[in-house]
Amino acid sequence: MARGSKKSYTSKQKRQARHIEESGEKRGMSAKRAAAMAYATVNKQDGGGKKSGSGRGKKRSTASSRKGGRKGGRARKSR
């Protein structure tokens, strides 16, 4: 598989990356940088693309999601 190929990602991972990419663009990032950041985040959470099959599951890391929720906004000031 070619480097940069998104073939091994599940539809859920692609959907998550799309949402992350949209939020990056909304914050003023270039489209190319937002896409790179989005897939880097999905990779960090899931350890790369997933393939189907019994016993292939790995735990998910939700550290980046927690960080994003804690990082900004009105709620952060009250903590």
Biopython code that builds the backbone (N, CA, C, O; Angstrom):
import numpy as np
from Bio.PDB.StructureBuilder import StructureBuilder

atoms = [
    (1, "MET", "N", (0.840, -1.181, 0.000)),
    (1, "MET", "CA", (0.000, 0.000, 0.000)),
    (1, "MET", "C", (0.888, 1.248, 0.000)),
    (1, "MET", "O", (1.873, 1.321, 0.735)),
    (2, "ALA", "N", (0.531, 2.207, -0.818)),
    (2, "ALA", "CA", (1.325, 3.417, -0.955)),
    (2, "ALA", "C", (1.263, 4.256, 0.315)),
    (2, "ALA", "O", (0.261, 4.264, 1.029)),
    (3, "ARG", "N", (2.342, 4.950, 0.572)),
    (3, "ARG", "CA", (2.386, 5.818, 1.741)),
    (3, "ARG", "C", (1.367, 6.930, 1.557)),
    (3, "ARG", "O", (1.275, 7.515, 0.478)),
    (4, "GLY", "N", (0.607, 7.224, 2.591)),
    (4, "GLY", "CA", (-0.411, 8.254, 2.503)),
    (4, "GLY", "C", (-1.760, 7.714, 2.067)),
    (4, "GLY", "O", (-2.731, 8.468, 1.992)),
    (5, "SER", "N", (-1.840, 6.422, 1.777)),
    (5, "SER", "CA", (-3.098, 5.826, 1.360)),
    (5, "SER", "C", (-4.034, 5.705, 2.554)),
    (5, "SER", "O", (-3.600, 5.357, 3.652)),
    (6, "LYS", "N", (-5.297, 5.985, 2.348)),
    (6, "LYS", "CA", (-6.289, 5.919, 3.428)),
    (6, "LYS", "C", (-7.132, 4.650, 3.318)),
    (6, "LYS", "O", (-8.206, 4.553, 3.912)),
    (7, "LYS", "N", (-6.634, 3.680, 2.553)),
    (7, "LYS", "CA", (-7.382, 2.466, 2.244)),
    (7, "LYS", "C", (-7.699, 1.620, 3.484)),
    (7, "LYS", "O", (-8.779, 1.036, 3.578)),
    (8, "SER", "N", (-6.767, 1.556, 4.425)),
    (8, "SER", "CA", (-6.953, 0.660, 5.569)),
    (8, "SER", "C", (-7.768, 1.278, 6.709)),
    (8, "SER", "O", (-7.987, 0.628, 7.731)),
    (9, "TYR", "N", (-8.220, 2.529, 6.544)),
    (9, "TYR", "CA", (-9.027, 3.156, 7.583)),
    (9, "TYR", "C", (-10.476, 2.701, 7.467)),
    (9, "TYR", "O", (-10.983, 2.496, 6.364)),
    (10, "THR", "N", (-11.135, 2.544, 8.601)),
    (10, "THR", "CA", (-12.547, 2.179, 8.592)),
    (10, "THR", "C", (-13.366, 3.422, 8.264)),
    (10, "THR", "O", (-12.852, 4.541, 8.280)),
    (11, "SER", "N", (-14.642, 3.212, 7.967)),
    (11, "SER", "CA", (-15.504, 4.362, 7.652)),
    (11, "SER", "C", (-15.650, 5.268, 8.875)),
    (11, "SER", "O", (-15.767, 6.485, 8.734)),
    (12, "LYS", "N", (-15.642, 4.685, 10.062)),
    (12, "LYS", "CA", (-15.739, 5.483, 11.292)),
    (12, "LYS", "C", (-14.507, 6.376, 11.440)),
    (12, "LYS", "O", (-14.630, 7.550, 11.789)),
    (13, "GLN", "N", (-13.323, 5.826, 11.175)),
    (13, "GLN", "CA", (-12.097, 6.610, 11.280)),
    (13, "GLN", "C", (-12.068, 7.734, 10.244)),
    (13, "GLN", "O", (-11.641, 8.848, 10.546)),
    (14, "LYS", "N", (-12.519, 7.445, 9.036)),
    (14, "LYS", "CA", (-12.567, 8.472, 7.994)),
    (14, "LYS", "C", (-13.535, 9.580, 8.381)),
    (14, "LYS", "O", (-13.255, 10.761, 8.177)),
    (15, "ARG", "N", (-14.682, 9.187, 8.944)),
    (15, "ARG", "CA", (-15.683, 10.162, 9.379)),
    (15, "ARG", "C", (-15.117, 11.047, 10.497)),
    (15, "ARG", "O", (-15.304, 12.264, 10.489)),
    (16, "GLN", "N", (-14.427, 10.425, 11.452)),
    (16, "GLN", "CA", (-13.821, 11.192, 12.545)),
    (16, "GLN", "C", (-12.796, 12.177, 12.002)),
    (16, "GLN", "O", (-12.753, 13.332, 12.425)),
    (17, "ALA", "N", (-11.970, 11.722, 11.064)),
    (17, "ALA", "CA", (-10.951, 12.586, 10.479)),
    (17, "ALA", "C", (-11.585, 13.765, 9.748)),
    (17, "ALA", "O", (-11.082, 14.887, 9.808)),
    (18, "ARG", "N", (-12.703, 13.498, 9.050)),
    (18, "ARG", "CA", (-13.402, 14.582, 8.343)),
    (18, "ARG", "C", (-13.875, 15.646, 9.322)),
    (18, "ARG", "O", (-13.742, 16.839, 9.049)),
    (19, "HIS", "N", (-14.424, 15.230, 10.457)),
    (19, "HIS", "CA", (-14.917, 16.186, 11.459)),
    (19, "HIS", "C", (-13.762, 16.998, 12.050)),
    (19, "HIS", "O", (-13.878, 18.210, 12.236)),
    (20, "ILE", "N", (-12.664, 16.330, 12.337)),
    (20, "ILE", "CA", (-11.495, 17.018, 12.892)),
    (20, "ILE", "C", (-10.938, 18.009, 11.869)),
    (20, "ILE", "O", (-10.540, 19.122, 12.212)),
    (21, "GLU", "N", (-10.919, 17.582, 10.615)),
    (21, "GLU", "CA", (-10.429, 18.436, 9.534)),
    (21, "GLU", "C", (-11.293, 19.690, 9.398)),
    (21, "GLU", "O", (-10.764, 20.791, 9.244)),
    (22, "GLU", "N", (-12.595, 19.534, 9.452)),
    (22, "GLU", "CA", (-13.510, 20.678, 9.345)),
    (22, "GLU", "C", (-13.267, 21.682, 10.466)),
    (22, "GLU", "O", (-13.263, 22.892, 10.236)),
    (23, "SER", "N", (-13.063, 21.170, 11.686)),
    (23, "SER", "CA", (-12.844, 22.084, 12.807)),
    (23, "SER", "C", (-11.508, 22.813, 12.657)),
    (23, "SER", "O", (-11.392, 23.977, 13.040)),
    (24, "GLY", "N", (-10.512, 22.143, 12.109)),
    (24, "GLY", "CA", (-9.227, 22.796, 11.866)),
    (24, "GLY", "C", (-9.336, 23.916, 10.847)),
    (24, "GLY", "O", (-8.755, 24.987, 11.022)),
    (25, "GLU", "N", (-10.080, 23.663, 9.787)),
    (25, "GLU", "CA", (-10.289, 24.687, 8.760)),
    (25, "GLU", "C", (-11.079, 25.858, 9.313)),
    (25, "GLU", "O", (-10.826, 27.011, 8.964)),
    (26, "LYS", "N", (-12.036, 25.555, 10.177)),
    (26, "LYS", "CA", (-12.851, 26.602, 10.791)),
    (26, "LYS", "C", (-11.981, 27.521, 11.656)),
    (26, "LYS", "O", (-12.269, 28.710, 11.796)),
    (27, "ARG", "N", (-10.907, 26.952, 12.239)),
    (27, "ARG", "CA", (-9.996, 27.735, 13.079)),
    (27, "ARG", "C", (-8.907, 28.433, 12.273)),
    (27, "ARG", "O", (-8.013, 29.054, 12.849)),
    (28, "GLY", "N", (-8.972, 28.337, 10.931)),
    (28, "GLY", "CA", (-8.063, 29.094, 10.082)),
    (28, "GLY", "C", (-6.877, 28.323, 9.541)),
    (28, "GLY", "O", (-5.975, 28.926, 8.960)),
    (29, "MET", "N", (-6.847, 27.014, 9.711)),
    (29, "MET", "CA", (-5.757, 26.190, 9.179)),
    (29, "MET", "C", (-5.947, 25.986, 7.684)),
    (29, "MET", "O", (-7.074, 26.010, 7.190)),
    (30, "SER", "N", (-4.859, 25.787, 6.969)),
    (30, "SER", "CA", (-4.990, 25.470, 5.547)),
    (30, "SER", "C", (-5.602, 24.072, 5.415)),
    (30, "SER", "O", (-5.516, 23.261, 6.337)),
    (31, "ALA", "N", (-6.210, 23.804, 4.277)),
    (31, "ALA", "CA", (-6.883, 22.517, 4.072)),
    (31, "ALA", "C", (-5.898, 21.355, 4.158)),
    (31, "ALA", "O", (-6.217, 20.304, 4.716)),
    (32, "LYS", "N", (-4.701, 21.547, 3.605)),
    (32, "LYS", "CA", (-3.687, 20.489, 3.611)),
    (32, "LYS", "C", (-3.212, 20.199, 5.036)),
    (32, "LYS", "O", (-3.079, 19.039, 5.428)),
    (33, "ARG", "N", (-2.961, 21.249, 5.800)),
    (33, "ARG", "CA", (-2.496, 21.097, 7.183)),
    (33, "ARG", "C", (-3.601, 20.483, 8.048)),
    (33, "ARG", "O", (-3.324, 19.644, 8.905)),
    (34, "ALA", "N", (-4.844, 20.896, 7.826)),
    (34, "ALA", "CA", (-5.973, 20.374, 8.602)),
    (34, "ALA", "C", (-6.148, 18.873, 8.350)),
    (34, "ALA", "O", (-6.420, 18.116, 9.282)),
    (35, "ALA", "N", (-5.992, 18.443, 7.099)),
    (35, "ALA", "CA", (-6.116, 17.018, 6.770)),
    (35, "ALA", "C", (-5.007, 16.212, 7.435)),
    (35, "ALA", "O", (-5.257, 15.129, 7.964)),
    (36, "ALA", "N", (-3.790, 16.733, 7.412)),
    (36, "ALA", "CA", (-2.661, 16.042, 8.043)),
    (36, "ALA", "C", (-2.875, 15.927, 9.544)),
    (36, "ALA", "O", (-2.627, 14.874, 10.131)),
    (37, "MET", "N", (-3.333, 17.000, 10.163)),
    (37, "MET", "CA", (-3.584, 17.012, 11.599)),
    (37, "MET", "C", (-4.710, 16.051, 11.960)),
    (37, "MET", "O", (-4.651, 15.379, 12.989)),
    (38, "ALA", "N", (-5.729, 15.987, 11.117)),
    (38, "ALA", "CA", (-6.877, 15.123, 11.383)),
    (38, "ALA", "C", (-6.478, 13.651, 11.396)),
    (38, "ALA", "O", (-6.846, 12.911, 12.309)),
    (39, "TYR", "N", (-5.727, 13.228, 10.385)),
    (39, "TYR", "CA", (-5.313, 11.827, 10.343)),
    (39, "TYR", "C", (-4.260, 11.515, 11.400)),
    (39, "TYR", "O", (-4.185, 10.386, 11.883)),
    (40, "ALA", "N", (-3.448, 12.504, 11.763)),
    (40, "ALA", "CA", (-2.486, 12.293, 12.851)),
    (40, "ALA", "C", (-3.226, 12.048, 14.161)),
    (40, "ALA", "O", (-2.804, 11.219, 14.967)),
    (41, "THR", "N", (-4.322, 12.762, 14.374)),
    (41, "THR", "CA", (-5.120, 12.593, 15.585)),
    (41, "THR", "C", (-5.788, 11.230, 15.599)),
    (41, "THR", "O", (-5.794, 10.553, 16.628)),
    (42, "VAL", "N", (-6.354, 10.818, 14.462)),
    (42, "VAL", "CA", (-6.996, 9.502, 14.375)),
    (42, "VAL", "C", (-5.956, 8.403, 14.605)),
    (42, "VAL", "O", (-6.237, 7.417, 15.286)),
    (43, "ASN", "N", (-4.755, 8.570, 14.040)),
    (43, "ASN", "CA", (-3.681, 7.601, 14.251)),
    (43, "ASN", "C", (-3.305, 7.510, 15.721)),
    (43, "ASN", "O", (-3.073, 6.423, 16.250)),
    (44, "LYS", "N", (-3.249, 8.662, 16.370)),
    (44, "LYS", "CA", (-2.872, 8.685, 17.787)),
    (44, "LYS", "C", (-3.923, 7.961, 18.625)),
    (44, "LYS", "O", (-3.590, 7.252, 19.574)),
    (45, "GLN", "N", (-5.183, 8.143, 18.269)),
    (45, "GLN", "CA", (-6.269, 7.507, 19.029)),
    (45, "GLN", "C", (-6.312, 6.005, 18.805)),
    (45, "GLN", "O", (-6.457, 5.240, 19.759)),
    (46, "ASP", "N", (-6.190, 5.577, 17.562)),
    (46, "ASP", "CA", (-6.423, 4.173, 17.220)),
    (46, "ASP", "C", (-5.173, 3.388, 16.864)),
    (46, "ASP", "O", (-5.250, 2.176, 16.660)),
    (47, "GLY", "N", (-4.043, 4.035, 16.785)),
    (47, "GLY", "CA", (-2.823, 3.336, 16.408)),
    (47, "GLY", "C", (-2.777, 2.993, 14.935)),
    (47, "GLY", "O", (-2.260, 1.935, 14.576)),
    (48, "GLY", "N", (-3.297, 3.842, 14.073)),
    (48, "GLY", "CA", (-3.266, 3.614, 12.624)),
    (48, "GLY", "C", (-4.549, 3.017, 12.102)),
    (48, "GLY", "O", (-5.541, 2.916, 12.823)),
    (49, "GLY", "N", (-4.524, 2.622, 10.845)),
    (49, "GLY", "CA", (-5.694, 2.037, 10.205)),
    (49, "GLY", "C", (-6.054, 0.707, 10.833)),
    (49, "GLY", "O", (-5.180, -0.004, 11.330)),
    (50, "LYS", "N", (-7.317, 0.367, 10.814)),
    (50, "LYS", "CA", (-7.796, -0.889, 11.399)),
    (50, "LYS", "C", (-8.105, -1.875, 10.287)),
    (50, "LYS", "O", (-8.529, -1.483, 9.200)),
    (51, "LYS", "N", (-7.895, -3.130, 10.555)),
    (51, "LYS", "CA", (-8.309, -4.172, 9.628)),
    (51, "LYS", "C", (-9.251, -5.100, 10.378)),
    (51, "LYS", "O", (-9.093, -5.318, 11.579)),
    (52, "SER", "N", (-10.226, -5.642, 9.669)),
    (52, "SER", "CA", (-11.205, -6.488, 10.322)),
    (52, "SER", "C", (-10.594, -7.837, 10.684)),
    (52, "SER", "O", (-9.566, -8.235, 10.136)),
    (53, "GLY", "N", (-11.228, -8.516, 11.594)),
    (53, "GLY", "CA", (-10.759, -9.843, 11.975)),
    (53, "GLY", "C", (-10.802, -10.032, 13.472)),
    (53, "GLY", "O", (-10.665, -9.076, 14.235)),
    (54, "SER", "N", (-10.989, -11.248, 13.884)),
    (54, "SER", "CA", (-11.086, -11.557, 15.298)),
    (54, "SER", "C", (-9.738, -11.365, 15.983)),
    (54, "SER", "O", (-8.701, -11.762, 15.451)),
    (55, "GLY", "N", (-9.756, -10.768, 17.137)),
    (55, "GLY", "CA", (-8.550, -10.607, 17.930)),
    (55, "GLY", "C", (-7.644, -9.486, 17.486)),
    (55, "GLY", "O", (-6.512, -9.386, 17.959)),
    (56, "ARG", "N", (-8.114, -8.634, 16.585)),
    (56, "ARG", "CA", (-7.268, -7.549, 16.100)),
    (56, "ARG", "C", (-7.510, -6.244, 16.843)),
    (56, "ARG", "O", (-6.834, -5.247, 16.589)),
    (57, "GLY", "N", (-8.457, -6.245, 17.745)),
    (57, "GLY", "CA", (-8.824, -5.000, 18.413)),
    (57, "GLY", "C", (-7.743, -4.491, 19.335)),
    (57, "GLY", "O", (-7.044, -5.271, 19.982)),
    (58, "LYS", "N", (-7.608, -3.176, 19.393)),
    (58, "LYS", "CA", (-6.683, -2.533, 20.319)),
    (58, "LYS", "C", (-7.465, -1.473, 21.071)),
    (58, "LYS", "O", (-8.484, -0.977, 20.590)),
    (59, "LYS", "N", (-6.986, -1.134, 22.241)),
    (59, "LYS", "CA", (-7.650, -0.091, 23.011)),
    (59, "LYS", "C", (-7.490, 1.253, 22.320)),
    (59, "LYS", "O", (-6.498, 1.507, 21.637)),
    (60, "ARG", "N", (-8.484, 2.104, 22.510)),
    (60, "ARG", "CA", (-8.434, 3.455, 21.975)),
    (60, "ARG", "C", (-7.886, 4.391, 23.030)),
    (60, "ARG", "O", (-8.141, 4.206, 24.220)),
    (61, "SER", "N", (-7.142, 5.387, 22.608)),
    (61, "SER", "CA", (-6.672, 6.422, 23.513)),
    (61, "SER", "C", (-7.523, 7.660, 23.265)),
    (61, "SER", "O", (-7.604, 8.143, 22.136)),
    (62, "THR", "N", (-8.152, 8.169, 24.305)),
    (62, "THR", "CA", (-8.994, 9.353, 24.128)),
    (62, "THR", "C", (-8.308, 10.600, 24.666)),
    (62, "THR", "O", (-8.969, 11.600, 24.947)),
    (63, "ALA", "N", (-6.994, 10.550, 24.810)),
    (63, "ALA", "CA", (-6.245, 11.675, 25.386)),
    (63, "ALA", "C", (-6.432, 12.959, 24.576)),
    (63, "ALA", "O", (-6.632, 14.027, 25.155)),
    (64, "SER", "N", (-6.368, 12.869, 23.251)),
    (64, "SER", "CA", (-6.477, 14.084, 22.435)),
    (64, "SER", "C", (-7.883, 14.682, 22.509)),
    (64, "SER", "O", (-8.036, 15.902, 22.448)),
    (65, "SER", "N", (-8.906, 13.839, 22.639)),
    (65, "SER", "CA", (-10.275, 14.347, 22.767)),
    (65, "SER", "C", (-10.444, 15.082, 24.094)),
    (65, "SER", "O", (-11.063, 16.145, 24.153)),
    (66, "ARG", "N", (-9.891, 14.507, 25.144)),
    (66, "ARG", "CA", (-9.978, 15.142, 26.463)),
    (66, "ARG", "C", (-9.248, 16.472, 26.465)),
    (66, "ARG", "O", (-9.725, 17.459, 27.024)),
    (67, "LYS", "N", (-8.080, 16.482, 25.830)),
    (67, "LYS", "CA", (-7.271, 17.699, 25.780)),
    (67, "LYS", "C", (-8.046, 18.809, 25.080)),
    (67, "LYS", "O", (-8.067, 19.948, 25.547)),
    (68, "GLY", "N", (-8.680, 18.476, 23.967)),
    (68, "GLY", "CA", (-9.445, 19.477, 23.227)),
    (68, "GLY", "C", (-10.597, 20.032, 24.036)),
    (68, "GLY", "O", (-10.881, 21.229, 23.982)),
    (69, "GLY", "N", (-11.258, 19.173, 24.782)),
    (69, "GLY", "CA", (-12.380, 19.613, 25.606)),
    (69, "GLY", "C", (-11.942, 20.483, 26.769)),
    (69, "GLY", "O", (-12.671, 21.384, 27.183)),
    (70, "ARG", "N", (-10.762, 20.221, 27.294)),
    (70, "ARG", "CA", (-10.282, 20.969, 28.447)),
    (70, "ARG", "C", (-9.592, 22.264, 28.054)),
    (70, "ARG", "O", (-9.439, 23.165, 28.880)),
    (71, "LYS", "N", (-9.176, 22.361, 26.806)),
    (71, "LYS", "CA", (-8.258, 23.413, 26.411)),
    (71, "LYS", "C", (-8.876, 24.809, 26.370)),
    (71, "LYS", "O", (-8.258, 25.755, 26.859)),
    (72, "GLY", "N", (-10.053, 24.968, 25.812)),
    (72, "GLY", "CA", (-10.488, 26.340, 25.577)),
    (72, "GLY", "C", (-11.911, 26.628, 25.991)),
    (72, "GLY", "O", (-12.638, 25.746, 26.447)),
    (73, "GLY", "N", (-12.295, 27.879, 25.825)),
    (73, "GLY", "CA", (-13.670, 28.250, 26.014)),
    (73, "GLY", "C", (-14.020, 28.722, 27.408)),
    (73, "GLY", "O", (-13.177, 28.801, 28.301)),
    (74, "ARG", "N", (-15.291, 29.030, 27.559)),
    (74, "ARG", "CA", (-15.815, 29.594, 28.788)),
    (74, "ARG", "C", (-15.676, 28.643, 29.979)),
    (74, "ARG", "O", (-15.338, 29.058, 31.088)),
    (75, "ALA", "N", (-15.944, 27.363, 29.726)),
    (75, "ALA", "CA", (-15.916, 26.389, 30.814)),
    (75, "ALA", "C", (-14.534, 26.284, 31.437)),
    (75, "ALA", "O", (-14.408, 26.047, 32.639)),
    (76, "ARG", "N", (-13.503, 26.458, 30.629)),
    (76, "ARG", "CA", (-12.131, 26.339, 31.118)),
    (76, "ARG", "C", (-11.842, 27.403, 32.185)),
    (76, "ARG", "O", (-11.141, 27.128, 33.159)),
    (77, "LYS", "N", (-12.371, 28.598, 32.008)),
    (77, "LYS", "CA", (-12.111, 29.690, 32.953)),
    (77, "LYS", "C", (-12.698, 29.413, 34.329)),
    (77, "LYS", "O", (-12.165, 29.868, 35.341)),
    (78, "SER", "N", (-13.788, 28.670, 34.362)),
    (78, "SER", "CA", (-14.449, 28.408, 35.639)),
    (78, "SER", "C", (-13.811, 27.283, 36.425)),
    (78, "SER", "O", (-14.128, 27.095, 37.599)),
    (79, "ARG", "N", (-12.902, 26.516, 35.789)),
    (79, "ARG", "CA", (-12.273, 25.376, 36.481)),
    (79, "ARG", "C", (-11.173, 25.811, 37.403)),
    (79, "ARG", "O", (-10.548, 24.975, 38.056)),
]
sb = StructureBuilder()
sb.init_structure("model")
sb.init_model(0)
sb.init_chain("A")
sb.init_seg("    ")
for serial, (resi, resn, name, xyz) in enumerate(atoms, 1):
    if name == "N":
        sb.init_residue(resn, " ", resi, " ")
    sb.init_atom(name, np.array(xyz, "f"), 0.0, 1.0, " ", f" {name:<3s}", serial, name[0])
structure = sb.get_structure()
